[in-house]
Amino acid sequence: MSEIAYVRGDATAPSVKGVKVIAHVCNDGGGWGNGFVLALSRRRPEPEAAYRAWHRGRASNGFGLGALQTVRVERDVWVADMIGRHGVRRAGNAVPVRYDAIDAALARLADRALDLGASVHMPRIGCGPAGGEWSRVEPLVTGRLAARGVTVTVYDHGEG
């Protein structure tokens, strides 16, 4: 079983060799505009366009909580949109994160990463605007990805 590697840096620009998947959590409401996706969109327009098209066709394309879409953005770089957040805003004390949906999407991501022979790179998914707790997400990442031999790097943004 692999361990999760934690580094300081920018998850939108992994610098390791080989095929890479940049994974992040999206909402099920079609909104793209806060958190990690802003940094992602500054580097590449394709993920936002693909997510919006996926959402528009949601009646027939599997879009919904727990779903996964991968978008190729470079020869050896993919972006994985994981639907793990219900809505875009907190409702009272309820946070948008859906741990069961993140778990389901991570299982799909593991299959995709293994098919591609890719490493996975991510921020602390589900823990920004989605309102999740890393202490609940980390075991999902470990169990679904690292336990299957997928190399995972989690990026904490910052200097150094």
C-alpha positions as CSV (number, residue, x, y, z in Angstrom):
1,M,0.0,0.0,0.0
2,S,1.2,3.5,-0.9
3,E,1.2,6.4,1.5
4,I,-0.1,9.8,0.7
5,A,2.7,12.3,0.1
6,Y,2.1,15.8,1.4
7,V,3.9,18.7,-0.2
8,R,3.7,22.5,-0.3
9,G,3.0,23.7,-3.7
10,D,0.5,24.1,-6.5
11,A,-1.7,21.1,-7.3
12,T,-2.5,22.6,-10.7
13,A,1.1,22.1,-11.8
14,P,2.5,18.8,-10.6
15,S,6.1,18.5,-11.7
16,V,6.7,14.8,-11.5
17,K,7.4,12.7,-14.6
18,G,4.8,10.4,-16.1
19,V,1.0,10.6,-16.6
20,K,-0.7,12.8,-14.0
21,V,-4.3,13.3,-12.9
22,I,-5.2,16.5,-11.1
23,A,-8.3,15.6,-9.0
24,H,-10.7,18.0,-7.4
25,V,-14.3,18.0,-6.0
26,C,-17.1,19.8,-7.9
27,N,-20.7,20.5,-7.0
28,D,-23.8,19.0,-8.5
29,G,-25.4,22.4,-9.2
30,G,-23.4,23.4,-12.2
31,G,-21.5,26.2,-10.4
32,W,-17.8,26.7,-11.2
33,G,-16.4,29.7,-9.5
34,N,-14.8,29.3,-6.1
35,G,-12.1,27.4,-4.4
36,F,-9.6,25.3,-6.3
37,V,-11.4,25.6,-9.6
38,L,-10.4,29.2,-9.9
39,A,-6.7,28.3,-9.8
40,L,-7.4,25.5,-12.2
41,S,-9.1,27.8,-14.7
42,R,-6.3,30.3,-14.6
43,R,-4.0,27.6,-16.1
44,R,-6.4,25.7,-18.4
45,P,-9.8,26.5,-19.9
46,E,-10.7,22.9,-20.8
47,P,-11.9,21.6,-17.4
48,E,-14.4,24.3,-16.9
49,A,-15.8,24.0,-20.4
50,A,-16.1,20.2,-20.0
51,Y,-17.7,20.5,-16.6
52,R,-20.3,22.9,-17.8
53,A,-21.1,20.7,-20.9
54,W,-21.3,17.7,-18.6
55,H,-23.8,19.5,-16.3
56,R,-25.9,20.7,-19.3
57,G,-26.3,17.1,-20.5
58,R,-26.9,15.7,-17.0
59,A,-30.3,14.2,-17.9
60,S,-28.5,11.5,-19.9
61,N,-24.8,11.4,-19.1
62,G,-24.4,10.2,-15.5
63,F,-23.7,13.6,-14.0
64,G,-24.5,13.5,-10.3
65,L,-23.2,12.9,-6.9
66,G,-20.4,10.3,-7.0
67,A,-19.7,10.7,-10.7
68,L,-16.3,11.3,-12.3
69,Q,-15.3,12.9,-15.5
70,T,-11.7,13.1,-16.7
71,V,-10.5,15.7,-19.2
72,R,-7.2,15.6,-21.0
73,V,-5.4,18.9,-20.8
74,E,-1.9,18.0,-22.0
75,R,-0.3,14.9,-23.5
76,D,0.4,13.5,-20.0
77,V,-2.0,15.6,-17.8
78,W,-5.7,14.9,-17.1
79,V,-8.1,16.7,-14.8
80,A,-10.6,14.6,-12.8
81,D,-13.9,16.3,-11.9
82,M,-15.4,14.4,-9.0
83,I,-19.0,15.4,-8.0
84,G,-18.8,15.3,-4.2
85,R,-20.6,18.4,-3.1
86,H,-24.4,19.0,-3.1
87,G,-25.1,22.6,-4.1
88,V,-22.8,25.5,-3.9
89,R,-23.7,27.1,-0.6
90,R,-24.0,26.1,3.0
91,A,-27.6,25.7,4.2
92,G,-27.7,26.8,7.8
93,N,-25.3,24.4,9.6
94,A,-25.3,21.9,6.8
95,V,-22.2,21.9,4.6
96,P,-22.2,21.0,0.9
97,V,-19.7,18.2,1.2
98,R,-21.0,14.6,0.6
99,Y,-18.4,12.1,1.9
100,D,-20.2,9.1,0.4
101,A,-20.1,10.8,-3.0
102,I,-16.4,11.6,-2.7
103,D,-15.8,8.0,-1.8
104,A,-17.7,6.8,-4.9
105,A,-15.9,9.2,-7.1
106,L,-12.5,8.2,-5.7
107,A,-13.3,4.6,-6.5
108,R,-13.9,5.6,-10.1
109,L,-10.8,7.7,-10.0
110,A,-8.7,4.8,-8.9
111,D,-9.8,2.7,-11.9
112,R,-9.1,5.5,-14.2
113,A,-5.7,6.3,-12.7
114,L,-4.7,2.6,-12.9
115,D,-5.9,2.4,-16.6
116,L,-3.8,5.5,-17.4
117,G,-0.8,4.4,-15.3
118,A,-1.1,7.8,-13.6
119,S,-0.2,9.4,-10.3
120,V,-2.9,11.5,-8.7
121,H,-2.4,15.1,-7.5
122,M,-4.9,17.1,-5.4
123,P,-5.5,19.8,-2.9
124,R,-7.3,18.7,0.3
125,I,-10.4,17.8,-1.6
126,G,-13.8,18.6,-0.1
127,C,-12.2,20.8,2.6
128,G,-12.5,24.3,1.1
129,P,-15.8,25.8,0.2
130,A,-17.4,22.3,0.4
131,G,-16.9,22.5,4.2
132,G,-15.5,19.1,4.7
133,E,-12.9,17.9,7.2
134,W,-9.7,16.3,6.1
135,S,-9.8,13.8,8.9
136,R,-12.8,12.3,7.2
137,V,-11.6,12.7,3.6
138,E,-8.0,11.4,4.1
139,P,-9.1,7.8,4.9
140,L,-11.2,7.8,1.8
141,V,-8.2,8.8,-0.3
142,T,-6.0,6.2,1.4
143,G,-8.6,3.4,1.0
144,R,-9.6,4.1,-2.5
145,L,-6.4,5.2,-4.1
146,A,-3.3,4.5,-2.0
147,A,-4.5,1.1,-1.0
148,R,-4.7,0.1,-4.7
149,G,-1.2,1.3,-5.4
150,V,-2.0,4.7,-6.9
151,T,0.6,7.3,-6.1
152,V,-1.1,10.2,-4.4
153,T,0.3,13.7,-3.7
154,V,-1.7,16.2,-1.6
155,Y,-0.7,19.8,-2.0
156,D,-0.9,22.4,0.6
157,H,-0.7,25.8,-1.1
158,G,1.9,28.0,0.2
159,E,5.5,29.0,0.0
160,G,8.4,26.6,0.3
